[in-house]
Every structure is written in C-alpha cells, then in structure tokens.
Amino acid sequence: MFPRSSFGPRRHPGFFASTVRRDACAFTVTELLVILGLVAVLCVVLFPGIKRAREQAQAAECAVKLRWIGNELLTYATEHQGWVKVSAANRWYTYLPGVVSTLKAPGVAWATADFRKIGCLTGKPPTISHTYGLLLNTQTHDGLSRMEEVNIGGSIFREWSDRILLRPQPGSYPFLADTAISDGNQGSYFYTRKDGEGWSRLCARHSGKVNVWFADGHLEACDEARLRALNVLYVRDNEGREKKF
C-alpha cells in the first residue's frame, strides 16, 4: 500500500475548473465604479435627447388630432351653410358626428368618453373639462358671427356660431387651439383681443409654442410673436405658470 500522505486530500474532479471560473467572472471594486460612472455619463448624455424626442412626438400627435378635428369642423360647416357652433348649450364637439363616434359608443354617457382624443397629452390629461377649444368671436355686426338664445328645460342659453367658410382671410383666422387651464378648468373656447371680451387663454405646451388650426385648414405652431400678430395671447405655459404681457 502507498503511504496516505502521498495522495493528499481528495478533491472533486471539477474543483479546479470551478475555481478558475469564479476568479474569471469576479469584478474588482474599481471596475464596478468605472462601470457605474459610464452608466451615469450615458444617462446624462442620452436623457435630454430622449426627452426632446418625446416632446416632439407629443407635439406631432397634437397636430394630427387638431387637423382631424379641423376637417370635421369644415365638413360640418359645409353641411350647415358655413356655420359652426362655438359656444352652445352643449360643448362644441357634441355637434360633430365624426368626433362623437370616436369618443364614445352610442348611448354611452359623456363622462365615460375618451377625451384624450380631443386634447393634448402633454401636461394635464384631457378630461371633459380639458379639451381643445374654439375661437369665440362676438362681433355679430360683421354677419359672420351670430348669437341665439335658446330655451332648454326652462333655462335660457346663449349659442354662438361662426361662419368660418366665408371668412375673408381664413389663413389669418385662428379657430381651433389648445386652451389653457384656469382655476382647475379649461375653457371650451378662447377670445381674441379685438373682441374686447377679455384675454385669450391658450396653452404653450410645446417648447413655448401653441398648436393652432386656422379656418383655411392649415396648422401652425405659434410662438409669442405670431400670437401677438394674430391678436391672440396665451397666459399659461405647460407648468401652469402665468405669462404676463
């Protein structure tokens, strides 16, 4: 028999291989710190670009929805001698069949409708009180705006309509835009300065610009200078801060 000490302690056949694998896969503290530093640098470099891309996508989606609603407005106006209801007993979108069928199924209550389809998704989510709004022009003497009083259930409501198809300069007539939130509510219409009824309330959600649809069917991302030229001013930005002019 051979001496016991010449063989040494018994080891499993895979012992040496597993030891080598553990040593090869291990990281030192320095290596971990380097990796964490690289990840931090990548986050700093990539995050602004991701945020910018997201904002651009939201602005583009907002523009698509405004164009779609604008086409529905033109269709309605064509079928009603050029008139579109702006402020009435019901909100403006309830008069557009194409919009109504997209928001909810027949017979379903308005409270359950998907208002994200007629409002900008940047900032506060659209609800029944937070949608796009139409221009309320109270200059009835021009023959292109009118006000009618209607009796509904014993209550008198004022209904304002606008004859957008006959506007002499439709390319300079803003009619549909993203209205601003004021005191927790968002108007379903906005004013122009020339009406003398008050300040407009438009929301600059997209890099200081407001998406505006005009009566001729085109859409613009309007900055402060453009809104001033149109006699339309926004008073709140996406964070709810007031703009003073």
Residue, then its C-alpha position, 0 to 999 in steps of 0.5 A: m500500500f502507498p503511504r496516505s500522505s502521498f495522495g493528499p486530500r481528495r478533491h472533486p474532479g471539477f474543483f479546479a475548473s470551478t475555481v478558475r471560473r469564479d476568479a474569471c467572472a469576479f469584478t474588482v471594486t474599481e471596475l464596478l465604479v468605472i462601470l457605474g460612472l459610464v452608466a451615469v455619463l450615458c444617462v446624462v448624455l442620452f436623457p435630454g435627447i430622449k426627452r426632446a424626442r418625446e416632446q416632439a412626438q407629443a407635439a406631432e400627435c397634437a397636430v394630427k388630432l387638431r387637423w382631424i378635428g379641423n376637417e370635421l369642423l369644415t365638413y360640418a360647416t359645409e353641411h350647415q351653410g358655413w356655420v359652426k357652433v362655438s359656444a352652445a348649450n352643449r360643448w362644441y364637439t357634441y355637434l360633430p358626428g365624426v368626433v362623437s363616434t370616436l369618443k364614445a359608443p352610442g348611448v354611452a354617457w359623456a363622462t365615460a368618453d375618451f377625451r384624450k382624443i380631443g386634447c393634448l397629452t402633454g401636461k394635464p390629461p384631457t378630461i371633459s373639462h380639458t379639451y381643445g377649444l374654439l375661437l369665440n368671436t362676438q362681433t355679430h355686426d360683421g354677419l359672420s358671427r351670430m348669437e341665439e338664445v335658446n330655451i332648454g328645460g326652462s333655462i335660457f342659453r346663449e349659442w354662438s356660431d361662426r361662419i368660418l367658410l366665408r371668412p375673408q382671410p381664413g389663413s389669418y383666422p385662428f379657430l381651433a387651439d389648445t386652451a389653457i387651464s384656469d382655476g382647475n378648468q379649461g375653457s371650451y373656447f378662447y377670445t381674441r383681443k379685438d373682441g374686447e371680451g377679455w384675454s385669450r387663454l391658450c396653452a404653450r405646451h410645446s417648447g413655448k409654442v401653441n398648436v393652432w388650426f386656422a379656418d383655411g385648414h392649415l396648422e401652425a405652431c405659434d410662438e409669442a410673436r405670431l400670437r401677438a400678430l394674430n391678436v391672440l395671447y396665451v397666459r399659461d405655459n405647460e407648468g401652469r405658470e402665468k405669462k404676463f404681457 
